[in-house]
Amino acid sequence: MRKYVSFFRLRFGMGLQYRAAALAGIVTQFAWGFLELMAFRAFYETDSAAFPMEFSAMSSYIWMQQAFLAFFATWMMENDIFDSIVSGNIAYELCRPIRIYSMWFARSIANRMSRAVLRCFPILIVAAFLPKPYGIAAPAGMSCFLLFCVTLLLGLLVTVAFCLLVYVLAFFTISPQGLRIVFTSMVEFFSGAVIPLPFFPEKLQAFMELLPFAAMQNVALRIYSGSMTVPEMQKAVSLQVFWLAVLVLGGSLLCRCAEKKVTVQGG
């Protein structure tokens, strides 16, 4: 366990060094956040009663999404891992007395957390001082905030477990680009990254909420914005735990299977 903690610490410290990249990311996320707000504002002005979320809740959803984008963005996968698989350098990792899956899990969490630490505070501070209803509102209560923190962490773990599944599947392909495009597109649509799930038709929303993609950012952001009832929260958290267990177990078993059949060309 100590060696994986060391991997986490090394990757987390390395990630904190990219401050210029974080600053550029913050500017981009502010621009994207305001574009989303203006687009939704135009729709809300037509008939605000027709939408399942109040505009103030929508604003909180958008700003929390931008603040913790590094937690949930599946397109932020590590190119180093894909390169090591394609080039054959993964053979060096197989010689080490470690479990590759656990090492990747630790470094992926550290990489995402370091990015989020550098970016979230400026976004949250500025969004808190924006005039209503364009800013971020305070949570409904302390219990709601604590549940948000728990589901935020669970969403991060589910996202990392899903990305690791993509890494492992890259063992069985010549190029991982197709996998990345397909899975990233699926996550962007089904997780509520582009359009929050409450905006979909009721039957489609019920189906989408059962998928692992909804266990990523949808739960935490909707809990914070106050657009979920207590029974919905209980069901959503249970699904988060369920999909985390399924993805970790499935990914680790598939990784062990892939490790036994690795073929490195040349050398």
C-alpha positions as CSV (number, residue, x, y, z in Angstrom):
1,M,0.0,0.0,0.0
2,R,2.9,2.4,0.8
3,K,4.3,2.2,-2.7
4,Y,0.9,3.2,-4.2
5,V,0.7,6.1,-1.8
6,S,4.2,7.1,-3.0
7,F,3.0,7.0,-6.6
8,F,0.1,9.3,-5.5
9,R,2.4,11.8,-3.8
10,L,4.8,11.9,-6.7
11,R,2.1,12.5,-9.3
12,F,0.3,15.0,-7.1
13,G,3.4,17.0,-6.6
14,M,4.3,16.9,-10.2
15,G,0.8,18.1,-11.2
16,L,1.0,21.1,-8.9
17,Q,4.0,22.4,-10.9
18,Y,1.9,23.2,-14.0
19,R,0.6,26.6,-12.8
20,A,0.8,28.3,-16.2
21,A,-1.3,25.6,-17.7
22,A,-3.8,25.8,-14.8
23,L,-4.1,29.6,-15.4
24,A,-4.8,29.1,-19.1
25,G,-7.4,26.4,-18.1
26,I,-9.1,28.8,-15.6
27,V,-9.5,31.5,-18.3
28,T,-10.9,28.9,-20.7
29,Q,-13.3,27.5,-18.1
30,F,-14.6,31.0,-17.2
31,A,-15.2,31.7,-20.9
32,W,-17.0,28.4,-21.4
33,G,-19.0,28.8,-18.2
34,F,-20.3,32.3,-19.2
35,L,-21.2,30.9,-22.7
36,E,-23.2,28.2,-21.1
37,L,-25.0,30.6,-18.8
38,M,-25.9,33.0,-21.7
39,A,-27.2,30.1,-23.8
40,F,-29.4,28.7,-21.0
41,R,-30.5,32.2,-20.1
42,A,-31.8,32.7,-23.6
43,F,-33.9,29.5,-23.3
44,Y,-35.1,30.4,-19.8
45,E,-36.4,33.8,-21.0
46,T,-38.8,32.1,-23.4
47,D,-40.6,30.1,-20.7
48,S,-38.8,29.6,-17.4
49,A,-41.7,27.5,-16.0
50,A,-41.1,24.8,-18.6
51,F,-37.6,23.9,-17.3
52,P,-37.0,21.3,-14.5
53,M,-34.4,23.5,-12.7
54,E,-34.5,27.1,-11.6
55,F,-32.0,29.3,-13.4
56,S,-30.1,29.9,-10.1
57,A,-29.7,26.2,-9.6
58,M,-28.6,25.9,-13.3
59,S,-25.9,28.5,-12.5
60,S,-24.7,26.6,-9.5
61,Y,-24.6,23.4,-11.6
62,I,-22.5,25.1,-14.3
63,W,-20.0,26.7,-12.0
64,M,-19.5,23.6,-9.9
65,Q,-19.0,21.7,-13.1
66,Q,-16.3,24.1,-14.3
67,A,-14.6,24.2,-10.8
68,F,-14.3,20.4,-10.7
69,L,-13.9,19.7,-14.4
70,A,-10.7,17.8,-13.8
71,F,-12.6,15.3,-11.6
72,F,-15.0,14.3,-14.3
73,A,-13.5,15.1,-17.8
74,T,-12.8,11.7,-19.3
75,W,-11.0,13.4,-22.2
76,M,-8.3,14.3,-19.6
77,M,-6.8,10.8,-19.9
78,E,-3.0,10.3,-19.5
79,N,-1.3,10.0,-22.8
80,D,1.8,8.5,-21.1
81,I,-0.2,5.3,-20.3
82,F,-1.4,4.9,-23.9
83,D,2.0,5.6,-25.2
84,S,3.6,3.0,-23.0
85,I,1.1,0.4,-24.2
86,V,1.5,1.2,-27.9
87,S,5.3,1.6,-27.8
88,G,5.8,-1.5,-25.7
89,N,7.4,0.3,-22.8
90,I,4.7,-1.3,-20.6
91,A,7.1,-4.2,-20.4
92,Y,9.2,-2.3,-17.9
93,E,6.2,-1.8,-15.7
94,L,5.5,-5.5,-15.8
95,C,8.9,-6.2,-14.4
96,R,8.3,-4.2,-11.3
97,P,6.8,-5.7,-8.1
98,I,3.6,-3.7,-8.4
99,R,0.1,-4.1,-9.7
100,I,-0.2,-2.0,-12.8
101,Y,-4.0,-1.4,-12.2
102,S,-3.4,-0.1,-8.7
103,M,-0.5,2.1,-9.8
104,W,-2.6,3.6,-12.6
105,F,-5.5,4.2,-10.2
106,A,-3.3,6.0,-7.7
107,R,-1.5,8.3,-10.3
108,S,-4.8,9.0,-12.1
109,I,-6.5,10.2,-8.9
110,A,-3.5,12.3,-8.0
111,N,-3.3,13.8,-11.5
112,R,-7.0,14.9,-11.4
113,M,-6.9,16.1,-7.9
114,S,-3.8,18.3,-8.5
115,R,-5.5,19.9,-11.5
116,A,-8.7,20.5,-9.5
117,V,-6.8,22.1,-6.6
118,L,-5.1,24.6,-8.9
119,R,-8.3,25.5,-10.7
120,C,-11.3,25.2,-8.4
121,F,-10.6,27.9,-5.9
122,P,-10.4,30.9,-8.3
123,I,-13.5,29.7,-10.1
124,L,-15.5,29.2,-6.9
125,I,-14.4,32.5,-5.4
126,V,-15.3,34.6,-8.5
127,A,-18.6,32.7,-9.0
128,A,-19.6,33.3,-5.4
129,F,-19.4,37.1,-6.0
130,L,-21.3,37.2,-9.2
131,P,-24.8,38.8,-9.0
132,K,-27.8,36.6,-8.7
133,P,-28.9,34.5,-10.5
134,Y,-25.6,34.2,-12.4
135,G,-23.4,33.2,-9.5
136,I,-23.1,30.1,-7.4
137,A,-25.5,29.7,-4.5
138,A,-24.8,28.2,-1.1
139,P,-25.9,24.6,-0.5
140,A,-29.3,24.1,1.2
141,G,-27.6,23.0,4.5
142,M,-24.6,21.3,6.1
143,S,-26.0,17.9,5.5
144,C,-26.5,18.7,1.8
145,F,-22.9,20.0,1.6
146,L,-21.5,16.9,3.3
147,L,-23.4,14.6,0.9
148,F,-22.2,16.7,-2.0
149,C,-18.6,16.1,-0.8
150,V,-19.1,12.4,-0.5
151,T,-20.8,12.1,-3.9
152,L,-18.1,14.3,-5.4
153,L,-15.4,11.9,-4.2
154,L,-17.4,8.9,-5.4
155,G,-17.9,10.5,-8.8
156,L,-14.1,11.0,-9.1
157,L,-13.5,7.4,-8.2
158,V,-16.1,6.2,-10.8
159,T,-14.5,8.4,-13.5
160,V,-11.0,7.1,-12.7
161,A,-12.3,3.5,-12.7
162,F,-14.0,4.1,-16.1
163,C,-10.8,5.6,-17.6
164,L,-8.7,2.7,-16.3
165,L,-11.1,0.4,-18.2
166,V,-10.3,2.3,-21.4
167,Y,-6.6,2.0,-20.6
168,V,-6.9,-1.8,-20.2
169,L,-9.0,-2.2,-23.4
170,A,-6.1,-0.5,-25.2
171,F,-4.1,-3.7,-24.7
172,F,-6.4,-5.4,-27.2
173,T,-6.3,-2.8,-29.9
174,I,-3.6,-1.5,-32.4
175,S,-4.5,2.1,-31.7
176,P,-6.4,3.6,-28.7
177,Q,-7.7,6.6,-30.6
178,G,-11.0,4.9,-31.6
179,L,-11.6,3.9,-28.0
180,R,-11.0,7.3,-26.7
181,I,-13.3,9.0,-29.2
182,V,-16.2,6.6,-28.6
183,F,-16.0,6.4,-24.8
184,T,-15.4,10.2,-24.4
185,S,-18.4,11.0,-26.6
186,M,-20.6,8.6,-24.6
187,V,-19.6,10.1,-21.3
188,E,-20.1,13.7,-22.5
189,F,-23.7,13.0,-23.5
190,F,-24.9,10.5,-20.9
191,S,-23.2,12.0,-17.8
192,G,-24.9,15.4,-18.1
193,A,-21.7,17.2,-19.1
194,V,-23.4,19.0,-22.0
195,I,-27.0,19.0,-21.0
196,P,-28.1,18.2,-17.4
197,L,-30.1,14.9,-17.2
198,P,-33.3,16.6,-15.8
199,F,-33.7,18.3,-19.2
200,F,-34.1,15.0,-21.0
201,P,-37.5,13.3,-21.5
202,E,-38.7,11.5,-18.4
203,K,-38.3,8.0,-19.7
204,L,-34.9,8.6,-21.2
205,Q,-33.8,10.3,-18.1
206,A,-34.8,7.3,-16.0
207,F,-32.8,5.1,-18.3
208,M,-29.7,7.4,-18.3
209,E,-29.7,7.6,-14.5
210,L,-29.1,3.8,-14.3
211,L,-26.0,4.0,-16.4
212,P,-22.5,4.3,-15.0
213,F,-22.0,7.7,-16.7
214,A,-24.7,9.3,-14.5
215,A,-22.7,8.2,-11.4
216,M,-19.9,10.6,-12.4
217,Q,-20.7,14.3,-12.2
218,N,-24.5,14.2,-12.4
219,V,-25.1,13.1,-8.8
220,A,-22.8,15.6,-7.0
221,L,-23.8,18.6,-9.1
222,R,-27.5,18.0,-8.8
223,I,-27.2,17.5,-5.1
224,Y,-25.4,20.8,-4.7
225,S,-27.9,22.6,-7.0
226,G,-30.8,21.2,-5.0
227,S,-32.5,19.5,-7.9
228,M,-32.8,16.0,-6.3
229,T,-35.3,14.8,-3.7
230,V,-34.2,12.6,-0.8
231,P,-35.3,9.3,-2.4
232,E,-33.5,10.3,-5.6
233,M,-30.3,11.0,-3.6
234,Q,-30.4,7.7,-1.9
235,K,-30.9,5.8,-5.2
236,A,-28.2,7.9,-6.9
237,V,-25.6,7.3,-4.1
238,S,-26.3,3.5,-4.1
239,L,-25.8,3.4,-7.9
240,Q,-22.5,5.3,-7.5
241,V,-21.2,2.7,-5.0
242,F,-22.5,-0.1,-7.2
243,W,-20.9,1.1,-10.4
244,L,-17.6,1.9,-8.6
245,A,-17.5,-1.7,-7.4
246,V,-18.4,-3.1,-10.9
247,L,-15.9,-1.0,-12.8
248,V,-13.0,-1.6,-10.3
249,L,-13.6,-5.3,-10.2
250,G,-14.1,-5.7,-13.9
251,G,-11.2,-3.4,-14.8
252,S,-8.8,-5.2,-12.4
253,L,-9.8,-8.7,-13.7
254,L,-9.5,-7.6,-17.3
255,C,-6.1,-6.0,-16.5
256,R,-4.8,-9.3,-15.1
257,C,-6.0,-11.1,-18.2
258,A,-4.3,-8.5,-20.4
259,E,-1.0,-8.8,-18.5
260,K,-0.8,-12.5,-19.2
261,K,-1.1,-12.0,-23.0
262,V,1.0,-8.9,-23.6
263,T,3.0,-9.1,-26.9
264,V,5.8,-6.5,-27.4
265,Q,6.9,-6.3,-31.0
266,G,10.6,-5.7,-31.8
267,G,13.4,-5.0,-29.4
